[in-house]
Amino acid sequence: MKVLFVHQNFPGQFAGLVDRLLTENVEVAGIGARDFQHSRIRYHRYGAPMVQQSNDLSIDDASGRLRRASAVAAQARLLQHTGFEPDVMVVHSGWGEALYLRDIFPRARLVCYCEFFYHRAGADIGFDPEFPIESLDILHRLRVRNAFELASVDDAVACISPTLWQRSTYPAELHSKIAVLHEGIDLRGLGADEAAEAQWRQKLGIRRSAPVITYVARYLEPHRGFHTFIRAVPILQSLAPDAHILVVGSEKGGYGATPANGQTWKELMLQQKGWEIDHTRLHFLGNLPFRDYVTVTRMAEVHLYLTYPFVLSWSALEAMAMGHAIVASDTPPVTEFMSDGETARLVNFFDSEALARATVDLLRDRQQREHLGQAAQDLVRQRGLDRAEASQKLSHFIHQL
């Protein structure tokens, strides 16, 4: 069997499945936009498409996706010239990469990874009244993105989506075509390293007896509740005067819009008046290598996770797998994996005070922390979210096409 994977950040969500197929002696090829090397994978890198900016977001978005589709197609033809003809192609449907592949490999079965389908309302767009839609151009651009999604899914023989809620964002008539199969998280990579934790405590000046609260997001932005979190910090610090708060995530970039004045969300939020923050107990660590991220997260007594109705972060499941007591937003897809009082404490996404008070309640109640953490850890295993098990299911899905 020959399988071609296409993902701009190859292997991306396909890493576990790729490794699994290699152990089964499947011939694997990959196309992506970043450098990658593996002795057993034929990998072709395409150059990131350059788009001449216009005054129309939709035109620029469509142009970028069409250029990406063409760049992927060019690399696919090069693969074909080497004699590689895939039986199955697994492609993220979100960026236009799948658009021309069936033209080149008409006999191959296309599987689309369906991560998210945009809506004018009811998901991330329009969810937060603090940041209303300022231009119809935003909605127009989403229609363009969805058009490319639909074109790719139409070419697919089957699709996969990691959560029930993410599948539910797609049109109802497509649900029967989309299997819900999460790619899993690397449980083996989440082990404790007490020496590394001690080094981080020393580096940050945190006493061994001081409680730690963690907040993790790829980007520090409203989509992941950064504004709600940062407004909770003064309350947290007043109620837990010895606690340290560790923040992991990039200040630049994001899934949503950036502040109009060119600032980062961190800069903008920290300029707000009327509240005081003790910066000696609030530590911004930026993006971290995976092992450092695991070490820092493992230091937590309580972990915080907030999100718009949007894609579920791996970090949320990883915190569950580490057995943390979690305070999270009562939003989908969080509620697909966390239940209030059973596997986490859930609060209104917009309620900073509720977030702070639920966190402090857990800091003061070790028995509740241990109960929630153990239940969360058990749920991860019960749902088959270990990457090894999830990859086995995905492999079976691919072989059955």
C-alpha positions as CSV (number, residue, x, y, z in Angstrom):
1,M,0.0,0.0,0.0
2,K,1.1,3.5,-0.8
3,V,-0.1,6.6,1.1
4,L,0.5,10.2,0.4
5,F,0.1,12.8,3.2
6,V,-0.3,16.5,2.4
7,H,-0.1,19.1,5.2
8,Q,1.5,22.5,5.1
9,N,3.1,21.7,8.5
10,F,3.8,18.1,7.7
11,P,3.3,15.7,9.4
12,G,1.1,17.9,11.6
13,Q,-1.9,16.0,13.0
14,F,-0.8,13.0,10.9
15,A,2.4,12.3,12.8
16,G,1.1,9.3,14.8
17,L,-0.6,7.7,11.8
18,V,2.5,8.2,9.6
19,D,4.6,6.4,12.3
20,R,2.0,3.6,12.5
21,L,1.9,3.0,8.8
22,L,5.7,2.9,8.6
23,T,5.7,0.1,11.2
24,E,3.2,-1.8,8.9
25,N,5.6,-1.4,5.9
26,V,3.3,1.0,4.1
27,E,5.1,3.2,1.6
28,V,4.7,6.8,2.7
29,A,5.2,10.0,0.9
30,G,4.6,13.6,2.1
31,I,4.1,17.0,0.7
32,G,4.4,20.1,3.0
33,A,5.6,23.7,3.2
34,R,8.3,23.2,5.8
35,D,11.7,21.4,5.9
36,F,11.4,17.7,6.9
37,Q,13.6,14.7,6.6
38,H,13.0,11.0,7.2
39,S,14.9,8.1,5.7
40,R,11.7,6.1,4.9
41,I,9.5,9.0,3.6
42,R,9.6,10.5,0.2
43,Y,9.1,14.1,1.2
44,H,8.6,17.1,-1.2
45,R,8.6,20.6,0.1
46,Y,6.6,23.3,-1.7
47,G,7.4,27.0,-1.4
48,A,4.9,29.0,0.6
49,P,2.8,30.9,-2.0
50,M,3.4,34.6,-2.4
51,V,0.3,36.6,-2.7
52,Q,0.2,40.2,-4.0
53,Q,-2.0,42.0,-1.5
54,S,-5.1,43.8,-2.8
55,N,-7.7,45.7,-0.9
56,D,-10.0,42.7,-0.8
57,L,-9.5,40.1,1.9
58,S,-11.6,37.5,0.0
59,I,-9.6,37.8,-3.2
60,D,-6.3,37.6,-1.3
61,D,-7.5,34.5,0.6
62,A,-8.7,32.8,-2.6
63,S,-5.5,33.7,-4.4
64,G,-3.4,32.2,-1.6
65,R,-5.3,29.0,-1.6
66,L,-5.2,28.6,-5.3
67,R,-1.4,29.2,-5.3
68,R,-1.0,26.7,-2.6
69,A,-3.1,24.2,-4.6
70,S,-0.9,24.7,-7.6
71,A,2.3,24.4,-5.6
72,V,1.1,21.1,-4.1
73,A,0.1,19.9,-7.5
74,A,3.5,20.6,-8.9
75,Q,5.2,18.5,-6.2
76,A,2.6,15.8,-6.7
77,R,3.6,15.6,-10.4
78,L,7.2,15.3,-9.4
79,L,6.3,12.4,-7.1
80,Q,4.4,10.8,-10.0
81,H,7.4,11.1,-12.3
82,T,9.4,9.1,-9.8
83,G,6.9,6.3,-10.0
84,F,4.9,7.0,-6.9
85,E,1.2,6.4,-7.4
86,P,-0.7,6.5,-4.1
87,D,-3.5,4.2,-3.2
88,V,-4.7,6.7,-0.5
89,M,-4.2,10.4,-0.1
90,V,-4.7,12.0,3.4
91,V,-4.9,15.8,3.2
92,H,-6.0,18.6,5.6
93,S,-8.9,20.2,3.8
94,G,-8.4,23.7,5.2
95,W,-5.8,25.4,3.0
96,G,-6.6,24.3,-0.6
97,E,-3.9,21.7,-0.7
98,A,-6.3,18.9,-1.8
99,L,-7.9,20.9,-4.7
100,Y,-6.1,19.4,-7.7
101,L,-4.8,16.1,-6.3
102,R,-7.5,13.9,-7.8
103,D,-6.7,15.4,-11.2
104,I,-3.2,14.0,-10.9
105,F,-4.0,10.8,-9.1
106,P,-7.6,9.9,-10.2
107,R,-7.4,6.3,-8.9
108,A,-6.3,7.3,-5.4
109,R,-8.8,7.5,-2.6
110,L,-8.8,10.9,-1.0
111,V,-9.3,11.3,2.7
112,C,-9.8,14.8,4.1
113,Y,-9.0,15.8,7.6
114,C,-11.9,18.1,8.4
115,E,-10.9,20.4,11.3
116,F,-13.3,23.2,11.2
117,F,-16.1,24.7,9.0
118,Y,-16.7,28.4,9.5
119,H,-20.1,30.0,10.3
120,R,-21.5,33.5,10.3
121,A,-22.7,32.9,13.8
122,G,-22.9,30.0,16.3
123,A,-19.2,29.2,16.5
124,D,-16.2,31.4,17.0
125,I,-17.4,34.3,14.8
126,G,-19.8,36.6,16.7
127,F,-19.3,34.6,19.9
128,D,-17.6,37.4,21.8
129,P,-19.6,40.7,22.1
130,E,-16.4,42.5,23.1
131,F,-15.0,42.0,19.6
132,P,-17.9,42.3,17.2
133,I,-17.5,41.8,13.4
134,E,-16.3,45.1,12.1
135,S,-16.6,44.4,8.4
136,L,-18.5,42.2,6.1
137,D,-15.2,41.5,4.5
138,I,-14.6,39.1,7.4
139,L,-17.7,37.1,6.5
140,H,-17.0,37.2,2.8
141,R,-13.5,35.7,3.5
142,L,-15.1,32.8,5.5
143,R,-17.3,32.0,2.6
144,V,-14.2,31.7,0.4
145,R,-12.6,29.4,2.9
146,N,-15.6,27.2,3.1
147,A,-15.9,27.0,-0.7
148,F,-12.4,25.5,-0.8
149,E,-13.3,23.1,2.1
150,L,-16.4,21.9,0.2
151,A,-14.5,21.4,-3.1
152,S,-12.0,19.2,-1.3
153,V,-14.6,17.2,0.7
154,D,-16.5,16.6,-2.5
155,D,-13.5,14.9,-4.0
156,A,-13.0,12.7,-0.9
157,V,-14.3,9.2,-0.5
158,A,-14.2,9.7,3.3
159,C,-13.3,12.3,5.8
160,I,-12.1,12.3,9.5
161,S,-12.7,14.9,12.2
162,P,-11.2,14.8,15.6
163,T,-14.3,15.6,17.7
164,L,-18.0,15.3,17.4
165,W,-18.4,19.0,17.8
166,Q,-15.9,19.8,15.1
167,R,-17.8,17.4,12.7
168,S,-21.0,19.2,13.7
169,T,-19.7,22.5,12.3
170,Y,-19.9,20.9,8.8
171,P,-23.2,20.9,6.8
172,A,-25.5,18.1,8.1
173,E,-25.6,16.4,4.7
174,L,-21.8,15.7,5.0
175,H,-21.9,14.2,8.5
176,S,-22.3,10.6,7.3
177,K,-19.1,11.1,5.2
178,I,-17.1,12.3,8.2
179,A,-15.8,9.7,10.8
180,V,-14.9,11.0,14.2
181,L,-11.4,9.8,14.9
182,H,-9.1,11.8,17.1
183,E,-5.4,11.6,16.2
184,G,-4.5,11.2,19.9
185,I,-1.9,12.7,22.2
186,D,1.5,11.3,23.1
187,L,0.9,10.0,26.6
188,R,4.5,8.5,26.8
189,G,5.9,12.0,26.2
190,L,4.0,13.5,29.2
191,G,6.0,11.8,32.0
192,A,7.3,13.8,35.0
193,D,10.8,15.0,35.3
194,E,11.3,16.2,38.9
195,A,14.8,17.5,38.3
196,A,13.6,19.6,35.4
197,E,10.7,20.9,37.5
198,A,13.1,21.9,40.3
199,Q,15.3,23.8,37.8
200,W,12.3,25.7,36.5
201,R,11.2,26.6,40.0
202,Q,14.7,27.9,40.7
203,K,14.9,29.8,37.5
204,L,11.5,31.5,38.1
205,G,12.1,32.0,41.8
206,I,9.2,29.9,42.9
207,R,9.5,28.2,46.3
208,R,8.7,24.5,46.5
209,S,5.7,25.2,48.8
210,A,4.2,27.9,46.5
211,P,1.2,26.8,44.4
212,V,1.4,27.1,40.7
213,I,-1.4,27.9,38.2
214,T,-0.8,27.3,34.4
215,Y,-2.4,28.8,31.4
216,V,-1.4,27.5,28.0
217,A,-2.4,28.5,24.4
218,R,-0.6,28.5,21.1
219,Y,-1.4,32.2,20.9
220,L,-2.3,34.7,23.7
221,E,-5.5,36.0,22.1
222,P,-9.2,36.2,22.7
223,H,-9.9,33.0,20.8
224,R,-8.3,31.2,23.7
225,G,-9.7,33.5,26.3
226,F,-6.6,35.4,27.1
227,H,-8.6,38.6,27.9
228,T,-10.8,36.7,30.4
229,F,-7.7,35.0,31.9
230,I,-5.7,38.2,32.3
231,R,-8.6,40.0,34.0
232,A,-8.8,37.1,36.5
233,V,-5.1,37.5,37.4
234,P,-5.6,40.4,39.9
235,I,-8.4,38.5,41.6
236,L,-6.4,35.3,41.7
237,Q,-3.4,37.1,43.2
238,S,-5.5,38.7,45.9
239,L,-7.2,35.5,46.9
240,A,-4.0,33.3,46.6
241,P,-1.2,35.7,47.6
242,D,1.5,33.0,47.4
243,A,0.5,31.5,44.0
244,H,2.6,31.9,40.9
245,I,0.9,31.9,37.4
246,L,2.8,30.5,34.4
247,V,1.7,31.6,31.0
248,V,2.8,29.6,27.9
249,G,2.1,30.8,24.4
250,S,3.2,33.2,21.7
251,E,2.4,36.9,22.0
252,K,2.3,37.3,18.2
253,G,-0.1,35.6,15.7
254,G,-3.4,34.0,16.3
255,Y,-6.5,32.5,14.9
256,G,-8.4,35.7,15.1
257,A,-7.8,39.4,14.4
258,T,-4.9,41.3,16.0
259,P,-5.4,44.7,17.7
260,A,-5.8,47.5,15.3
261,N,-3.0,49.6,16.7
262,G,-0.3,47.0,16.0
263,Q,0.1,45.9,19.6
264,T,-0.1,42.4,20.8
265,W,-3.1,41.3,22.9
266,K,-0.8,41.0,25.9
267,E,0.4,44.6,25.5
268,L,-3.1,45.8,25.1
269,M,-4.6,44.0,28.0
270,L,-1.8,44.9,30.4
271,Q,-2.3,48.6,29.7
272,Q,-5.9,48.5,31.1
273,K,-6.3,50.6,34.2
274,G,-8.1,50.0,37.4
275,W,-6.4,46.8,38.4
276,E,-3.0,45.8,39.8
277,I,-0.9,42.8,38.9
278,D,2.1,41.5,40.8
279,H,4.5,40.8,37.9
280,T,6.9,38.9,40.2
281,R,4.2,36.1,40.4
282,L,3.0,36.3,36.8
283,H,5.5,34.6,34.4
284,F,5.2,34.9,30.6
285,L,7.3,32.1,29.1
286,G,6.5,32.4,25.4
287,N,6.4,29.3,23.2
288,L,8.4,26.4,24.7
289,P,9.9,23.2,23.3
290,F,7.7,20.3,24.0
291,R,9.7,18.9,26.9
292,D,9.8,22.3,28.6
293,Y,6.1,22.8,28.1
294,V,5.4,19.4,29.7
295,T,7.7,20.2,32.6
296,V,6.1,23.6,33.2
297,T,2.6,22.3,32.9
298,R,3.3,19.4,35.3
299,M,4.2,22.0,38.0
300,A,0.6,23.1,38.2
301,E,-1.8,22.5,41.0
302,V,-4.5,23.9,38.7
303,H,-4.5,24.3,34.9
304,L,-6.7,26.8,33.1
305,Y,-8.1,26.3,29.6
306,L,-10.4,28.7,27.8
307,T,-11.6,28.7,24.2
308,Y,-14.2,30.2,21.9
309,P,-16.4,27.5,20.3
310,F,-13.5,26.4,18.1
311,V,-10.9,23.7,17.6
312,L,-10.0,21.8,20.8
313,S,-6.3,22.3,21.7
314,W,-4.1,19.3,22.3
315,S,-2.9,21.1,25.5
316,A,-6.4,20.6,27.0
317,L,-6.3,16.9,26.6
318,E,-2.6,16.7,27.6
319,A,-3.5,18.5,30.9
320,M,-6.2,15.9,31.5
321,A,-3.8,13.1,30.7
322,M,-1.3,14.5,33.2
323,G,-4.0,14.3,35.9
324,H,-4.4,18.0,36.5
325,A,-7.3,19.7,38.1
326,I,-8.6,21.9,35.4
327,V,-10.8,25.0,35.3
328,A,-12.1,25.4,31.8
329,S,-14.7,27.4,29.8
330,D,-18.2,25.9,29.4
331,T,-17.9,26.0,25.6
332,P,-17.9,23.3,22.9
333,P,-15.8,21.3,22.2
334,V,-14.6,21.5,25.9
335,T,-17.9,20.0,27.1
336,E,-17.4,17.0,24.9
337,F,-14.5,16.0,27.2
338,M,-15.0,17.8,30.5
339,S,-18.0,17.8,32.8
340,D,-18.4,20.3,35.6
341,G,-17.7,18.6,38.9
342,E,-16.8,15.3,37.3
343,T,-13.6,15.8,35.3
344,A,-13.1,19.6,35.6
345,R,-14.6,22.8,36.9
346,L,-16.4,24.7,34.1
347,V,-17.2,28.4,34.2
348,N,-18.7,30.9,31.9
349,F,-16.1,31.9,29.3
350,F,-16.6,35.6,29.9
351,D,-16.6,35.5,33.7
352,S,-13.1,36.3,35.0
353,E,-14.2,36.4,38.6
354,A,-15.8,32.9,38.4
355,L,-12.6,31.7,36.8
356,A,-10.5,33.1,39.6
357,R,-12.8,31.8,42.4
358,A,-13.1,28.3,40.9
359,T,-9.3,28.2,40.6
360,V,-8.8,29.3,44.2
361,D,-11.4,26.8,45.4
362,L,-9.3,24.0,43.9
363,L,-6.1,25.4,45.3
364,R,-7.7,25.1,48.8
365,D,-9.2,21.7,48.3
366,R,-6.6,19.0,47.6
367,Q,-9.1,16.2,47.7
368,Q,-11.2,17.8,45.0
369,R,-8.1,18.4,42.9
370,E,-7.1,14.8,43.1
371,H,-10.6,13.6,42.3
372,L,-11.0,15.8,39.2
373,G,-7.4,15.0,38.0
374,Q,-7.8,11.3,38.3
375,A,-11.2,11.3,36.6
376,A,-9.8,13.4,33.8
377,Q,-6.9,11.1,33.4
378,D,-9.2,8.1,33.3
379,L,-11.4,9.6,30.7
380,V,-8.5,10.2,28.3
381,R,-7.6,6.5,28.5
382,Q,-11.3,5.4,28.2
383,R,-11.8,7.5,25.1
384,G,-8.7,5.9,23.5
385,L,-6.9,9.1,23.2
386,D,-3.4,7.7,23.6
387,R,-1.7,8.4,20.3
388,A,-0.6,4.7,19.8
389,E,-4.2,3.5,20.2
390,A,-5.7,6.3,18.1
391,S,-3.2,5.7,15.4
392,Q,-4.1,2.1,15.3
393,K,-7.8,3.0,14.7
394,L,-6.8,5.5,12.0
395,S,-4.7,2.9,10.3
396,H,-7.5,0.5,10.3
397,F,-9.8,3.2,8.8
398,I,-7.3,3.8,6.0
399,H,-6.9,0.1,5.2
400,Q,-10.6,-0.4,5.1
401,L,-11.2,2.2,2.4
